[in-house]
């Protein structure tokens, strides 16, 4: 007897169905929740939605991904490592750039084809500029609103061996 992968009921002859992209072995009561899979060709079992791909290909991809990720010895890289961040004083830079050009908020908004309320919110620091608006502002005002992210991740390097401040230096214990 095999358990239904949907409801957990015992069934002697489970049916393979595809439910929201996943292939499951289900009992007769749960067949209606998905589309029945007919196994005519052995190659059809390795579709992109299949949860039971051949063990040879999955072990190869697992081995290559784990060896590739750990062979560098460093931490894993992701897309956020290359992204530039908006500077913290972007509101002051926008206001200063606008005033140095001698423009009002409305004139700058008209020049950028944006709403004046957006310029006001940006100068107050209420909203961050979208990528498009950021490029328009940088071009029109001759300012830079981004800074590159440092590659050393200095804020994450910890340990008291460097002689930095630790939690014990800051916290006062009550005994």
Buried (B, 14 or more C-beta within 10 A) or exposed (E): EEBBBBEEBEBEEBBBBBBEEEBBBBBEEBBEEBEEBEEEEEEEBEEEEBEEEEEEEEEEEEEEEEEEEEEEEEEEEEEEEEEEEBBEEBBEBBBBBBEEBEBEBEBBBBBBEBEBEBBBBBBEBEEEBEEEBBEBBBEBBEBBBBEEEEEEEEEEEEEEEEEEEEEEEEEEEEE
